[in-house]
Amino acid sequence: MHPGDRLRALEALPPLVARALARLSTGDLRRRPRAGGFAAVEHAWHLADQEVEAFAVRIERLLAEEGPVLPDFDGDLAALDRRYLTRDAARGLAAWAEARAANLARLAALVDADWLRAGRHDTLGPLTLADLPGQMLKHDRFHAGDLASLLEEIAPGHPEVVPLRELAAGVRPGGWRAA
């Protein structure tokens, strides 16, 4: 499968998370799961910062440099240092949606030879631009599953749990398979 084929699947999570979080009270946005992990507002800001500081940086450096070494993004440390729990969830979601749209536009504009540009990630090892949409999708699926579990705990019966679970399983809400 051409990596560009995954771009459509990467459009799914931002509006789904926005719908899910819009139904939560301010208190629920800040409730962490009993077993530990991110509160909904922390997910929003983590996704925004990951999109800008990890995915966008990887795209640009892989295109601009020969064999760059790409650092990891420590999302847990960022959540603490940047006090995600105290931030506005809607602003985080808007920042994420804007950054995701920019990344998808950048990836959609690549020519076939660009997908072969390679570097090395600190923890993942060799990485090409062709690998990046799959990484992004894996990250989305992880957060979709985490958010579904959080919503089941803090807002039983929330209508976005099923679509989040579908996305986490690799099925785009509405039925088509997101490879």
N, C-alpha and C positions, 0 to 999 in steps of 0.2 A: 504494500500500500504506500502510495506517495505521502510524505509527511504533510503536505498541504491539505490532504483529505481530512485530516484530524481537526483542521481549523474550525469547521462548522460545529463540531462537538464542543469546542472550547468556548463557544458563545453561550452555552446552556446555563452554567452555574451562576454567573452574576445576577441575572434577573430572578432566578429561583431563590437565591439567598435573600435578595432584596424583598421579595414577597413574603418570605418566611419571617424575616426580622421585623417587617412592618406590622405584623400582628402581635408583637411582644410588647409588654409594658417596659418602662425604663428599668424597673427592678429585675424583670426576667432577662433583659438584655445583659445584665451584669451577673447573673447567677451562673456559677460554675457547676459542672456536674459533680455529684457526690464522690465519684471515683477519681476525680481530678481531671484536668484538661482545661481548655479554653472556654470562657463564656462566649455568648454570641457576639458581643461587641469586640472581643479579642479576636475572634475568627475574622470579622470584617477588616480590622486593621492589619492583621497578619497577612491576609490575602492581598490587601492593597500594597503593603510594603514588599512582600514577596514578588509581586508582579513588577514593581519598579526596580527594586534593588537586587533582585536575582534574575528574573527572566529577561527583563529589558536590557540589563547590563550584559547578560550572556549573549543575547542576540547581537548587540552592537559590537561587543568585543570580538566575537567570532567573525563578524563581517569585516572589521577594521584591522585586526591583528593576525599575524601568522602564529598559530599554535599557542594562544594565550593560556595561562594558568588561571582558572576561574575559582574564586573563593566561594565557600559555602555561605549561606545566609542562616544565621542562628535566630530562628523565629522565637524561641522561648526567651532568649536574652533580650531581643527587641521588645517583646511584650512587657517584660519587667522594666527595662530602661525607659521605655517610651510611655509607660503607664496606660496601656491600651484600655484597661478596665475603666478608666476615668473619662475616656474620650466619647465623642458622639458617633454612634453606630452609622447613622445616615451619611455622615461626612466620609467615613471609612469606606462605605459601600460605593459612594459616588467616585471617590479616588480610585478604587479598584476597577470599577466599570470603565472609567476613562483610560486607565493604564492598560487594561486588557484590550480595549478596542484599538489602542495605538499599537500594541504588540501584534495583534492579529492582522492589522493593516500592513505592518512592516513585514510580517511573515508571508502574507499573501502576495506581496510584491517581489518576492525572491524568484530568481531564475533557477533552473535545475542545478547549475554548477554551484550556486550559493549553498545549497543544502549539504554539500560535501565539505564545507569549511569546518575545520576541526580544531579543538583545543583539549585541555585537560582540566577536569574539575577536581578540586581538592579531595573530595570524598568519593565521588562517583567514578573517577578515572577518565578514560577517553570519552570525549563528547563532541558530536557534530551538531550542526544546525538541524539536521534531519532527526536527531534524537529529541530535540527540545519540545516539539508539540506533544510527544508521548509522555515526557516528564511532566509537562504542565497538566496534561489530562490525568495522570496518576495522582498528582497533587490535588487536583479538583475532586477526584473520586474519594480520596482520603477525607477531605474536609466535608464533602457531602455526607459521607457515612457518619462522621463525628457529629455534624450538625443534626442529622436525623436522630441519633441517640440522645443528644442534648434535648431536642424538642420533645421526644417521647417522655423524658424525665420531667421537664419543667412546664410543658404545655401539652398534656395528653390529648390526643385527638386532633392535633394541629394538622391542617390540610396539606401542608407541604412535606410531611414526613415521607409519604409514599413516593413523590417525585424525587426527593433527595436520595432515598434508598435505590430507586431505579438508576439514577445517575451514578451512584456509588458502585452499582453492579455492572455498569457499562452500557446501560440502556438509557437512551435519551428520553426524558419524560415525553410521552406521546408515542413511544413505541419503537423508534428506529434504533438500531444497534450502533453504539459509538465505539468503534474499533480502537 
